[in-house]
Amino acid sequence: MTYSTKAAPSLRDAILRSGLRDDMTISFHHHLREGDRVLNAVLGECSAAGLKNLTVNASAIMGCHRPILDFVRDGTVGSIECNFMHAQVGQAISRGILEREVIFRSHGGRPAAMDRGESHIDVAFIAASAADTAGNCNGKEGKAAFGSIGYAMPDAAHARHVIVVTDQLFEYPLIDASISEESVDTVVVIDSIGDPERIMSGTTRVTRDPIGLLIAEQAAKAISASGLLRDGFTFQTGAGGTSLAVAQYLGELMRAKGITGRFASGGITGLLVQLLREGLFEVLLDVQCFDREAVQSIAEDGRHGEISATRYASPAAKSAVVDQLDVVILGATEIDTDFNVNVHTDSNGVIMGGSGGHSDTAAGAKLSIIVAPLMRARLPLIVDRVGTISTPGEDIDLLVTQYGLACHPGRAELARKLKGAGLPVVPIQDLKAKAESITGVPVRSVHKGRPVARVISRDGALLDTIAMIDN
């Protein structure tokens, strides 16, 4: 097939050309986040074509993908695999709308499963803001530019048939191709792949909450006290407001100490772009852009590099960025006294998230820090056993709350350094008792329904199961 024959006149035609049939697997990426329109459009065409029992393998199921539930109901979708699931979809899954169990992986575990042959993709649908007629494409140019297309790169490498879906066609050749024509079978132009203004959400803004700022300041002091904050420092922060505030405080410490970090990685925000421009970091390694400033930066600044999900975090790769991290800042829905962390389900056991890169970075970084308030909505953060294990406690080094810091029992040297710096380090059991003295001991629901989801570790083993809720 030559590039001139790759162009399909419609999305329906592109699907028919792919040979997609009942019971096959289709894949998507989520770089447009809440602005994505491709997944819903494809499923609509699949439903109209009468296709049944498809497996949707997506790097994330966002709130904008709520129509996937309609396609579950009409039988178009029979299985879902993802790294994250928004509560708007997760609530229905937790109530048993899907007969088969959802498979949750991490951002690194997903490409690793492809490499190991545990996950097979028949047809990959790759939303691209810029593409040419041969399928060279990226997310950096065009009217719907969203930045890095890193989560789609493994799909392009492994899928039997690759369809690039774009809303802006460029003249061949598109020079800056994140995904090359050699991997692409079909190109189709639609009216809109999505709204790039909806890439940013409330979780990608620095918190203004005084408690969150206090926690962030303490976390930054802990990083400094650990001895890891030095020239060549490597860093990643999650997209939560408190996590981003840690980066802000860290920047202040780096300025004061005259420290230049080597790189910051992961999902990139405008705050990290500012630290790059200021010279506090030499390089950004970007698997996903979280706001418009990051999108502009990756398109214009040669120091802001795009990376695939495989290079970012796959344990099946020969090396990965996460293994080069000094420090990662992460959040938690809940954490238990063994330092296991839950980011999949809420206190009622309802699916509302997923690991993303949480477990990947925690496993790779020299210092993995959980930042979270000790109570939320009068519920304690620390429990005897988390409802769902998303990240094993052995990979968590430090918990930072507004009432003190708790080190993993196996990190005695870290605890010594933090105490030496005057930080309030206490046993995690003391923090649990403090929270319960304020909130009382909550009565936890015990769910005995059938499993509705399986959480797979980044290495491919079963980490936990999530049960159907009974209300």
Buried (B, 14 or more C-beta within 10 A) or exposed (E): EEBEEBBBEEBBBBBEBBEBEEEBBBBBBBBBBBBBBBBBBBBBBBBEEEBBBBBBBBBBBBBBBBBBBBBBEEBBBBBBBBBBBBBBBBBBBBBBBBEEBBBBBBBBBBBBBBBBEBBBBBBBBBBBBBBBBBBBBBBBBBEBBBBBBBBBBBBBBBBBBBBBBBBBBBEBBBEEBBBBBEBBBBBBBBEEBBBBEBBBBEBBBBBEEEBBBBBBBBBBBBBBBBEBBEEEBBBBBBBBBBBBBBBBBBBEBBEEEEBBBBBBBBBBBBBBBBBBBEEBBEBBBBBBBBBBBBBBBBBEBEBBBBBBBBBBBBBBBEEBBBBBBBBBBBBBBBBBBBBBBBBBBBBBBBBBBBBBBBBBBBBBBBBBBBBBBBBBEEBBBBBEEBBBBBBBBEBBBBBBBBBBBBBBEEBEEBBEBBBEEEBEBBBBEEBBEBBBEEBEEEEBBEBEBEEBBBBBBBBBEEBBBBBBBEE
